[in-house]
Amino acid sequence: MGRPGLSRRAPVGVLIAALVVSALSLIPLGYVLVQTVATGWDQAYALIVRPRVGELLRHTTALVATTVTGSVLIGVAAAWLVERTDLPLRRLWAVLFAMPLAVPAFVTSYGWVSLFPTIEGLRGATLITTLAYFPFVYLPVAAVLRRLDPALEESARSLGHSPVRVLSRVVLPQLRTAILGGALLVGLHLLAEYGALQMIRYSTFTTAIMEQYESTFNGAAATMLATVLVSLCLLLLTLDVLLRGRGRYARLGSGASRPAPRVRLGRTRPLALLAAAAVCGAAIGVPFVSVGRWLMLGGGALWTAPELPLALLSTLTLGLYAAVLTTAVALPVAWLAVRHRGWGSTLMERCTYLASAMPGIVVALAFVTVAIRYARPIYQSTLLIVVAYALLFLPRAMVSLRAGIEQAPPELEEAAKALGSPPSRVFGRVTLPLLAPALAAGAALVFMAVVTELTATLLLAPTGTRTLATEFWSLSSEIDYAGAAPYAMLMIVLSVPVSWFLLVQSHRMAGR
């Protein structure tokens, strides 16, 4: 039962830690609001109604609309083929459809641009981003399809409904939440995307803000662009809430444990195999072929570059620091949200999602401004960039920790306290071992996100710090595709476990 406020039993230390984390999460939003007010309404209006802003708005909304649509169509179709048809080698296709998540979007763009230099415009941007992001729809939809009760579909067919009507009236409504959730992730990633779009010279608000910062750093102009970008993020979140509605898609009981009958593809089987091969080839084949080609052309000398081990070490170090800090600061918020439910804990939890919903460039600009004005000693420091990483990727740790805390029986802790153990000992001997898998999962997700993070790293990394992503970006921007290839390959190698982890998690969600 939810309580009207925070439980009185909530430890003071945990409450204070959660409040601090929530307050830090509000920094990017506060930065945008303060800067907008400081600019003045007249100047702000003049900067927002510029023709350039209108052009960026058209570019950004068109890309979001086309890519989200394409990702939903491909993601749902791929999930249906793997989970509901007799497509040959289904387990192999399940892995291949998830694999694009192991390839950063800017590496996908690099692969296509280096093989097809003429790719550009909205069509090129839609192609690249759809291939990079459709797994965000595929994975949750596949997980839901695996656990749907086939009795519902059988009942509909027994009433004389055609397969198409059963799909549209029974199956798709139950996939609504998964589709909308995946579509929201795709949209938010698109608003934050920089490298993949800059490489093909397709301008959006994120690329324009970065250009403004790198060239003249016109504070007022950049702030107004950031304001519009944040508004688009909030609009996406609002649309998601409205489209989800208040409908319920749960059922009482576990339903049938048997799998749903497979649809026989028949004569369309070769066409389905060809379509699956085309999608996987375009999404992962092209980047791998391109990277492999440049590695072969560059030869062994590419791996002897002195910057390569330094970039790898910096990436691993920042990833480890961010993984540890993020899981540590997520724990008190997740603990309150699960064990001390109420409007206060819910509000603090929602605050942690605000920064992650904003593009990395907005978060980076906020921390640059705050550090210069109020915390100059940490400007251009590892601490600043690690804290920014923690806020950007906090929900990745929160999701895992919430699940772990919900599955940890509180009765065990109460029993230990009743035997006279102090709270610190209970946490170390009882709670922590139960949460270890969730902590490891959350830390792994954050670590892999840091490995491929580009925008915030470009703005916040201390002078002289090089990561795999920034070195790749520097070389590929100079059209040194061969020199960039080893960095791309290392990022893919480090990211592969995340795709495997997400695939395994989706199967666990379905109880298989």
C-alpha positions in Angstrom: 0.0 0.0 0.0 1.3 3.4 -0.9 1.6 6.0 1.9 0.8 9.7 1.6 4.4 10.6 2.3 7.8 9.0 3.1 7.7 6.3 5.7 8.9 7.5 9.1 11.1 4.4 9.2 13.2 5.6 6.3 16.8 5.9 7.5 17.8 9.6 7.7 21.1 8.9 5.9 19.3 7.2 3.0 16.8 10.0 2.8 19.5 12.7 2.7 21.5 10.8 0.0 18.3 10.4 -2.1 17.5 14.1 -1.8 21.1 15.1 -2.9 20.9 12.8 -5.9 17.5 14.2 -6.9 18.7 17.8 -6.5 21.7 17.1 -8.7 19.4 15.6 -11.3 17.6 18.9 -11.6 20.7 20.9 -12.5 20.3 20.5 -16.4 16.6 21.6 -16.2 17.5 24.4 -13.8 20.3 25.6 -16.1 17.9 25.8 -19.1 15.3 27.8 -17.1 17.8 30.2 -15.5 19.6 30.9 -18.7 16.4 31.5 -20.5 15.2 34.0 -17.9 18.7 35.7 -17.9 18.5 36.1 -21.7 15.4 38.2 -21.4 12.1 37.5 -23.0 12.5 39.9 -25.9 15.9 38.5 -26.9 14.8 34.9 -26.2 11.8 35.4 -28.5 14.0 36.9 -31.3 16.5 34.0 -31.0 13.7 31.3 -31.1 11.8 32.7 -34.1 14.9 32.8 -36.3 14.6 31.0 -39.7 17.5 28.8 -38.6 15.5 27.5 -35.6 12.6 26.7 -37.9 14.9 24.8 -40.3 16.3 22.8 -37.4 12.8 22.1 -36.1 11.7 20.7 -39.4 14.9 18.6 -39.7 14.6 17.2 -36.2 10.9 16.5 -36.2 11.1 14.9 -39.7 13.9 12.6 -38.6 12.1 11.6 -35.3 8.9 10.9 -37.3 10.5 8.8 -40.0 13.0 6.9 -37.8 10.4 6.1 -35.0 8.0 4.8 -37.7 10.7 2.7 -39.4 12.0 1.4 -36.1 8.5 0.3 -35.0 7.8 -1.4 -38.3 11.1 -3.3 -38.4 11.2 -4.0 -34.7 7.6 -5.4 -34.5 8.1 -7.4 -37.8 11.4 -8.9 -36.6 9.9 -9.8 -33.2 6.9 -11.5 -34.9 9.1 -13.4 -37.3 11.3 -14.7 -34.5 8.7 -15.4 -31.9 5.6 -16.4 -33.9 6.6 -18.0 -37.2 8.5 -21.1 -38.3 11.4 -19.0 -39.6 14.5 -21.2 -39.8 17.3 -20.5 -37.3 15.2 -18.4 -35.1 17.7 -18.4 -32.2 20.4 -17.1 -34.5 18.1 -14.4 -35.9 17.1 -13.4 -32.3 20.8 -12.7 -31.6 21.4 -10.9 -34.9 18.4 -8.6 -34.5 19.8 -7.5 -31.1 23.4 -7.1 -32.2 23.0 -3.5 -33.7 23.0 -2.3 -30.1 26.6 -3.4 -29.9 27.5 -1.0 -32.7 27.4 2.7 -31.7 25.2 4.8 -34.0 28.2 7.0 -35.1 30.1 3.8 -36.0 27.1 2.7 -38.1 27.2 6.1 -39.8 31.0 5.7 -40.3 30.5 2.3 -41.9 27.9 3.6 -44.4 29.7 6.8 -45.2 33.0 5.2 -45.8 31.5 2.7 -48.2 28.9 5.0 -49.8 30.2 8.6 -49.6 27.2 10.1 -51.3 24.7 9.2 -48.5 23.2 12.3 -47.1 20.0 14.2 -46.2 16.9 12.9 -44.5 16.8 9.6 -46.3 20.4 8.9 -45.3 19.9 10.0 -41.7 16.7 7.9 -41.4 18.4 4.8 -42.9 21.3 5.0 -40.5 19.4 5.8 -37.3 16.7 3.3 -38.0 19.3 0.5 -38.5 21.0 1.6 -35.2 17.9 2.0 -33.0 15.2 -0.5 -34.1 16.4 -3.1 -31.5 15.0 -0.8 -28.8 11.6 -1.8 -30.2 12.4 -5.3 -31.1 13.6 -6.4 -27.7 10.6 -5.4 -25.6 8.1 -6.5 -28.2 9.8 -9.9 -28.5 9.7 -10.3 -24.7 6.0 -9.6 -24.6 5.2 -11.9 -27.5 7.0 -14.7 -25.7 4.8 -14.4 -22.6 1.4 -13.7 -24.2 -1.3 -16.2 -23.4 -2.1 -18.1 -26.6 -5.6 -19.0 -25.3 -6.7 -15.4 -26.1 -5.8 -15.7 -29.7 -7.3 -19.2 -29.9 -10.6 -17.9 -28.5 -10.7 -15.1 -31.1 -10.1 -17.6 -33.9 -12.8 -19.9 -32.6 -15.2 -17.0 -32.9 -14.5 -16.9 -36.6 -12.0 -14.0 -36.7 -9.4 -14.0 -39.5 -5.6 -14.1 -38.6 -5.3 -10.4 -39.6 -8.2 -9.5 -37.3 -6.8 -11.5 -34.5 -3.4 -9.7 -34.9 -5.0 -6.3 -35.0 -7.7 -6.8 -32.3 -6.0 -9.2 -29.8 -2.2 -9.2 -30.3 -1.3 -5.6 -31.1 -3.3 -4.1 -28.2 -1.2 -6.2 -25.8 2.0 -5.0 -27.5 1.0 -1.3 -27.1 3.0 -0.6 -24.0 6.2 -2.3 -25.4 5.9 -0.5 -28.7 5.4 2.9 -27.1 8.2 2.3 -24.7 10.6 1.3 -27.5 9.4 4.2 -29.6 10.1 6.7 -26.7 13.6 5.3 -26.3 14.2 5.8 -30.1 12.9 9.3 -30.0 15.0 10.4 -27.0 18.1 8.9 -28.5 17.5 10.7 -31.8 17.1 14.1 -30.0 20.5 13.4 -28.4 22.3 12.0 -31.4 25.3 14.0 -32.6 28.0 11.8 -34.2 25.9 9.8 -36.6 24.2 12.9 -38.0 27.2 15.2 -38.1 29.1 12.6 -40.1 26.5 12.9 -42.9 26.0 16.7 -42.4 22.4 16.4 -41.4 21.7 19.3 -39.0 19.5 19.0 -35.9 19.3 20.9 -32.7 22.1 18.8 -31.1 24.5 19.3 -34.0 23.7 23.0 -34.2 24.3 23.5 -30.4 27.6 21.7 -30.7 28.7 23.8 -33.7 27.7 26.9 -31.8 29.7 25.9 -28.8 32.8 24.9 -30.8 32.9 28.0 -33.0 31.8 31.1 -31.2 30.0 29.8 -28.1 27.3 32.3 -28.4 25.8 31.6 -25.0 22.3 33.1 -25.6 21.9 31.5 -29.0 23.1 28.1 -27.7 20.8 28.4 -24.7 17.7 29.0 -26.8 18.5 26.1 -29.0 18.9 24.0 -25.9 15.6 25.3 -24.6 13.8 24.2 -27.8 15.5 20.8 -27.6 14.5 20.2 -24.0 11.0 21.2 -24.9 10.9 18.5 -27.6 12.1 16.0 -25.0 9.3 16.9 -22.6 6.9 16.8 -25.5 7.9 13.2 -26.3 7.5 12.2 -22.7 4.0 13.8 -22.6 3.0 12.2 -25.8 4.1 8.8 -24.4 1.9 9.3 -21.3 -1.1 10.4 -23.4 -0.8 7.5 -25.9 -0.4 4.9 -23.2 -3.8 6.0 -21.7 -5.3 4.3 -18.7 -6.0 1.0 -20.4 -5.0 -2.2 -18.6 -3.3 -5.0 -20.4 -2.6 -7.3 -17.4 -4.5 -10.6 -16.7 -5.2 -12.5 -13.5 -3.1 -15.6 -13.2 -0.1 -16.7 -15.2 -2.1 -17.8 -18.3 -1.0 -20.7 -20.4 2.5 -21.9 -20.0 2.7 -23.5 -23.4 4.2 -21.5 -26.3 1.9 -20.0 -28.9 1.5 -22.0 -32.1 3.9 -21.0 -34.9 2.6 -19.5 -38.1 3.7 -21.4 -41.1 5.3 -19.1 -43.6 5.0 -21.5 -46.5 5.9 -20.0 -49.8 6.8 -16.6 -48.2 9.6 -18.3 -46.2 12.4 -17.3 -48.7 11.1 -13.8 -48.8 11.1 -13.6 -45.0 14.7 -15.0 -44.8 15.7 -12.4 -47.4 14.2 -9.5 -45.5 15.8 -10.6 -42.2 19.2 -11.0 -43.9 18.8 -7.6 -45.6 18.1 -5.9 -42.3 20.9 -7.6 -40.4 23.3 -7.1 -43.2 22.6 -3.4 -43.4 22.6 -2.9 -39.6 25.7 -4.9 -38.6 27.1 -6.3 -41.9 28.0 -2.9 -43.4 29.7 -1.5 -40.3 31.7 -4.7 -39.8 32.7 -4.9 -43.4 33.7 -1.3 -43.4 35.7 -1.6 -40.2 37.3 -4.8 -41.4 38.2 -3.3 -44.8 39.9 -0.3 -43.3 41.8 -2.5 -40.8 43.1 -4.6 -43.7 44.1 -1.6 -45.7 45.9 0.0 -42.7 47.6 -3.2 -41.7 49.2 -4.0 -38.4 50.6 -0.5 -38.0 47.1 0.8 -37.0 47.4 -1.1 -33.8 50.7 0.4 -32.8 49.4 4.0 -32.6 50.5 5.3 -29.1 47.1 6.9 -28.6 45.3 3.6 -28.8 46.3 2.1 -25.5 45.9 5.4 -23.7 42.4 5.8 -25.2 41.5 2.3 -24.1 42.8 2.9 -20.6 40.9 6.2 -20.3 37.7 4.6 -21.5 38.0 1.6 -19.1 38.8 3.9 -16.2 36.0 6.4 -16.8 33.6 3.5 -17.4 34.6 1.8 -14.1 34.4 5.1 -12.1 31.0 5.9 -13.6 29.6 2.4 -13.1 30.6 2.4 -9.4 29.3 6.0 -8.7 26.1 5.5 -10.6 25.1 2.3 -8.9 26.1 3.8 -5.5 23.9 7.0 -5.9 21.0 5.0 -7.5 20.8 2.7 -4.5 19.3 5.1 -1.9 16.7 6.4 -4.4 15.7 2.9 -5.5 15.6 1.8 -1.9 13.2 4.5 -0.9 11.1 4.0 -4.1 10.5 0.3 -3.2 10.7 0.0 0.6 9.2 3.4 1.6 6.7 4.2 -1.1 4.9 7.5 -1.1 4.6 10.7 -3.0 8.0 11.9 -1.7 9.9 8.9 -2.8 8.0 8.8 -6.1 8.9 12.5 -6.8 12.6 11.9 -6.0 12.6 8.9 -8.3 11.0 10.8 -11.2 13.6 13.6 -10.8 16.4 11.1 -11.5 14.8 10.5 -15.0 14.8 14.2 -16.0 18.6 14.5 -16.7 18.7 11.2 -18.6 15.8 12.3 -20.8 17.8 15.3 -21.9 20.4 15.2 -24.6 24.0 14.8 -23.4 25.0 18.1 -24.8 22.4 19.9 -22.6 23.7 18.1 -19.5 27.3 18.9 -20.5 26.6 22.6 -21.0 24.8 22.8 -17.7 27.8 21.2 -15.9 30.3 23.4 -17.7 28.4 26.5 -16.7 27.9 25.4 -13.1 31.5 24.4 -12.7 32.9 27.6 -14.1 30.7 29.8 -12.0 30.4 28.0 -8.7 32.9 25.1 -8.6 35.9 26.1 -10.7 38.3 23.7 -8.9 36.4 20.7 -10.4 36.2 22.2 -13.9 38.0 20.1 -16.5 38.4 17.3 -13.9 37.6 13.6 -14.0 35.1 14.1 -11.1 32.9 16.5 -13.2 32.6 14.2 -16.2 32.0 11.1 -14.0 29.2 13.0 -12.2 27.7 13.9 -15.5 27.8 10.3 -16.7 26.1 9.3 -13.4 23.2 11.6 -14.1 22.9 10.7 -17.7 22.8 6.9 -17.1 21.2 6.8 -13.7 18.0 5.2 -14.9 20.0 2.2 -16.3 21.1 1.4 -12.8 17.8 2.3 -11.3 15.8 -0.2 -13.3 18.1 -3.1 -12.3 18.2 -2.0 -8.6 14.5 -1.6 -8.3 14.0 -5.1 -9.7 16.6 -6.5 -7.3 15.2 -4.7 -4.2 11.6 -5.9 -5.0 12.8 -9.5 -5.2 14.8 -9.3 -1.9 12.5 -10.4 1.0 12.4 -7.7 3.7 11.5 -10.4 6.2 15.1 -11.5 6.2 16.3 -8.1 7.2 13.7 -7.8 9.9 14.7 -11.2 11.2 18.4 -10.2 11.4 17.5 -7.0 13.2 15.4 -9.0 15.7 18.4 -11.1 16.5 20.2 -7.9 17.5 22.3 -7.2 14.4 22.9 -3.4 13.8 21.6 -1.9 10.6 25.1 -1.7 9.0 25.7 -5.4 9.7 22.3 -6.3 8.3 23.0 -4.4 5.2 26.5 -6.0 4.7 25.6 -9.6 5.6 22.0 -9.9 4.4 20.9 -7.1 2.0 24.0 -6.6 -0.1 24.4 -10.3 -1.1 20.8 -10.3 -2.2 21.3 -7.2 -4.3 24.7 -8.3 -5.8 23.2 -9.5 -9.1 21.2 -6.3 -9.6 24.2 -4.1 -8.7 26.4 -6.0 -11.2 23.7 -5.7 -13.9 23.2 -2.0 -13.4 27.0 -1.3 -13.3 27.5 -3.3 -16.5 24.8 -1.3 -18.3 26.3 2.0 -17.2 29.9 0.9 -18.1 28.9 0.0 -21.6 27.0 3.2 -22.1 30.1 5.2 -21.1 32.2 3.3 -23.6 30.2 4.7 -26.5 29.3 8.1 -25.1 30.5 10.9 -27.3 28.8 14.3 -26.9 29.2 14.9 -23.2 32.7 13.5 -23.3 33.7 16.0 -26.0 32.6 18.9 -23.9 33.5 17.7 -20.4 36.6 15.5 -20.7 39.7 17.0 -19.1 42.3 18.5 -21.5 44.4 15.7 -22.8 42.0 12.9 -21.9 41.2 10.7 -24.9 38.6 8.0 -25.0 37.9 5.4 -27.8 34.8 7.5 -28.8 36.6 10.9 -28.9 39.7 9.5 -30.7 37.4 7.7 -33.3 35.5 11.0 -33.8 38.7 13.0 -34.2 40.2 10.7 -36.8 36.9 10.0 -38.7 36.2 13.8 -38.9 39.6 14.2 -40.6 38.5 11.5 -43.1 41.2 9.2 -41.7 38.9 6.2 -41.8 41.7 3.6 -41.5 43.1 5.3 -38.4 39.6 5.4 -36.9 39.0 1.7 -37.5 40.8 0.2 -34.5 38.9 2.5 -32.1 35.6 1.5 -33.8 36.5 -2.2 -33.4 37.4 -1.9 -29.8 34.1 -0.1 -29.0 32.2 -2.9 -30.7 34.2 -5.6 -28.8 33.5 -3.9 -25.5 29.8 -3.3 -26.4 29.0 -6.9 -27.5 28.3 -8.1 -23.9 25.6 -5.4 -23.5 23.6 -6.8 -26.5 24.0 -10.3 -25.1 23.0 -9.1 -21.6 19.8 -7.4 -23.0 18.9 -10.5 -24.9 19.3 -12.7 -21.9 17.3 -10.2 -19.8 14.4 -10.2 -22.3 14.2 -13.9 -22.1 14.2 -13.8 -18.3 11.4 -11.3 -18.4 9.4 -13.8 -20.4 10.2 -16.6 -17.9 12.2 -18.6 -20.4 
